[in-house]
């Protein structure tokens, strides 16, 4: 009898581990299905530490394979592990034991809210976090209200299902590469392969087209407003970033451009605007003075032979 009781307790623990693992992988529906089928309370899964099931499996495999390390056990069992480059100090976070307390990852649930007709290539939140927009290869921009998305997560409202897409903007003729919100005004800008930067006023409920357009000379890959809102930086197929005065549309180029002939994949200002960074197709990152537009630090081959897709500053600009 005691053996049966112990086995039942163990089974409940295993079920809770499985549910917790599925939830940590953002598989909320699968976790709910397993919890319902096994009558496992969600509260039991919430008390399980993050990645606890992975650590237990790793230790079990290590013991099964003669007491070797967990990484070797995973590899010999056919699960595979990430291969570290020579001289790398990379850490395999999936199975490494972490000492001390740490916060668990929040529980997220994926829910479909809207469709583009082609790949969504970029997404951007407004500075106040109330809105976000997505830009697509289908040339459209979908503008969302976060509060309405939250309503869809808790079920239908009394007035019917919430529609998180506030509106769709149509004005580009080619795929959209990047988006940014003005730091103060209700303005969204978009950059596209049609070599334009377009300005949309999202305070006007009937507006679907841009109210201003900057015609660049190259495919515009990335855009970023200066924190003051009076200037915007554009990264294009041209190797030098384009700085625009948004009041006059005057374009400025750095007189101290570095020796580069590669397109710029992304441009981003630091939170104070004192610096900006460019990530280029040739794999280089360059940090520039936000006032003099002088390169203060080139990082050549930042990712070896791979191109640099994106870069961003931390809040302390380090």
N, C-alpha and C positions, 0 to 999 in steps of 0.2 A: 504493500500500500504506500509506504514511504517513497519507494522508488517511482511509483506512478505520479505521486504528488510532485516530486522533484522534477520529473520529466515534463509535467505540465507547466511548472514555473519556468523551466528553461525554454520551453516552446513560446511562452508569452514574452520572454525577454528577446528571443530571436525575432519574433514578429515585430516587436517594438523597434528593434534595430533596423529591420528592413524598411519599415514605414519612415523612420527618421532619416535613413539614407536616401530614400526616394524624394522626400521633402527637401533635403539639402541639395539635391540635383535639379531642383525646380520642376519636379514631376509630381505636381500636386494632385492631379486627377488619379494617377496610378497609386499614389500613397493613400488617397481616400478609398480607392477600390480595395486595396489590400487590408486597410484598417477595418472596412466594413465586413469583408469576407472572413477575417480572423477575429472579429470583435475586439480589436485592439483600440483602447482609448487614445485619442490624439494627444491627451495630456501626458501619457506614458512616453510617447515618442518625443515630445518637446523637451523632456528632461534628459534625453540622451546627448552626450557631448558631440560636437561636430566631428565627422570622420571617424567616429568610434568603431563602426563596423569595419571600415577599411583597415584600421590598425589591428583589430582582432584577427581578421583574415590573414593579414601579413604575418603576424606572429605565429598563427597556426601553420601556415605554409612553411615558415622557417623551421619550426619544430619538426614538421613532417619530413623535411629534407635534411635532417641530421643536425639541426641546431645552427645552420648557417644564417647569414643576415637576411632580413626580410626582402631586400631588393633582389638578391640572387634567387630567393624562393619564388618570387613573382615571375622572374625571367624564365626559370626552369619549368615552371608550371604552365608556361605558354601565354601568360598575360602580357608580358613585355613591359619594359620601363623606358623612360626617356633616356637617350644616349647623350652623355655630356661631352662637349667638344674637349680636345686635349687642353689641359691647363685651366679648364673652367672650374669655377667654384660654385656652380649652380646647385640648388637644393631641390631634391624631389619632395615636394610638400605633400604628396599624396600618401606617403607612408612614414614620413619622419615623425618621431615622437617629439612633441613640443612640451617642455617643462613650464610650469607656472600656469596661471589662469589666463584665459582669453575669452573675449566675447564671441558668442556663436553668431554665425551668419544669419541675417534675417530670413524669414520664410517667405519666399516669393511664389507666386502662382502665375503661370503664363495664360493670357487670354487674348483671343483674336479680336481686334477692334475695327480694322479697316483694311482695304486692299488698294494697292497700287496695281497698275496693269503690267508693271515690269519691276525690276529690282529696286528696292529702296537703297539709295547710295549714301545718304547722310541724314543725320538727325541733330536737332539743337533745341535745348531748353531756353526759355526766356529768363532774364536775370532774376525775376521774382518767383520763378518756378511754377507759375500758373498755367503756362502754355508750353507747347513744344511743336515743332514742325518737322516733317520728313520730306526729303527731296528724292525724286525717282528718275530712273532712266526713261520713264514714259513721259518726261518733261513736265510733270505736274508737281505741285507742292500741296501737301495736306497739312492743315493747321488744326491742332487739337487743344482742347481744354482739359487740364488734368482733373479738375473736380468732376467733370462728366464721366471720365474714365473710371474714377472711384465709384460713381453711382452704378456703372455696369458691373462692378465687382461684387456689389451687395445685392444685386437683383434689380428688377424693374421698379421704377418710381410710379407714383399714383397717376402721373400724366403719361404713362407709357414708357417704353424703353428709352434710355438716354442715348443721345447721338454724340459721341465724343469728338467727331470731326466737325469743327465749327464751320469750316469752308474749305474749298479747294481752289488754289490759284493756278491759272493757266496763262503763260505768256512767253515761255521759252520755246525754242524750236529744236533744241537738242538736250541731251541728258544733263541733269543737274548734278553738280559736283560737291557743293558746299552751301551752308546756310549760316546766318548769324543774326542775332537780335540787337537792335540799338540799345545802349545801356540805359537810356532814359525815355525815349519816345516810342510810341507803338508802331515801330517800323521793323520789318523783316527784310533782309537782303538775301539774294541768291546768286550763286556763281554757276556758270554752265559752259558746256562745250561750244555753245554758239558765240563765245567770246564776249558775253555781256554780263553785267552785274545789274540786277533789277531790284527796285525798291517797292515794297508792298506795305500799304497802310492797313493794319489789321483792326484798327478802331472803327473803320467803316464797314458795316455789316454786308453791304452789297458789292464791295470792291472785289473783283476777281483778277484784274489786270494791274500791272505795275504802274505807278504814277511817275517814276523817274527811271531812266536807263543810262548806264555808263557803257559805252561801246569801247571795249579794249581791242588790242591788236592781236591777242593770242587767246587760246583756250584758257579760260579762268578756272583753275583747279581748286583754289581756296580763297576765302575772304575772312577778315576779322576786323571788327570795329576797335578803334583806340578807346580806352576807358572814358575819355572825355566826350566821345561821340562825334567829334568834328572831323575825324579822319578815318579812313579805312585802308587796310593793307590787303593787297591781292597777290597771290602766288599764281603764276601762269606758266605756260610753256616757255616763256622768256626766262633766262637764268637769273634775272635781277627782280626783286620784289617791286611792285608798283604801289606807291603811296598816293591816295586820292584825297583831296580836300572835298568833302561832300557838299559844300556850299557852292563851290565854283567848278567842281569836277576837274580841276587842274591835277595833272599826274606828275609825280616827282620820282626820280630814280636816284639811287645812291651814287655819289661821285667816288665812293671808295669800294666799289664792287670787287669782290674776291674773284680769283681766277676759276670761274665755273662756266660751263656751257650747257648745263643740264637743267631741265624743267624743274620747277618747284612744286612739290606735292602738297605742302601745307605751310601756312603762316599762322603764328599765334603771338599775341601780345602777352606780356606779364600783367599781373593784376593792377600794377601802377602805371603801366605804359612806358616805363623807363627802359625796358628791353623788349625785343621781339626775336623770335626764332624762325628759321626757315629749314624745312626738311626737303631734301632734294632727291631726284631720281637717281643721281650718281652715288647715293648712299651717305652723303655728307649732311651734317647738321651745322648751322652757323648761328651764333648768337650776336645780335646787333644792338648798338646803342639806339634807343628809341628817339633821341633828339638829333644826333649827328648822322644817324644811319651809317655808322662806321662799324665794321665787324670787330667785335671784341674777343671772340673766341670761335675759331673754326674747329669742328670735330670731323675729320675726314675718315670715311670708312667706319661710321658709327656702328654699323651692323655687318661688318665684313664686306663681302661683295654684294650684299642685298641692298636694294634701294630703301631710303628712309621714307616711310609712308606718312608718319605723323610725329608731332612733338608738342609738348605742353609744359608750362612752368608750374612748379609748386607755388603755394601761396606766399612762401618766403623768398621766392624768386631764385631758388637754388637748383 
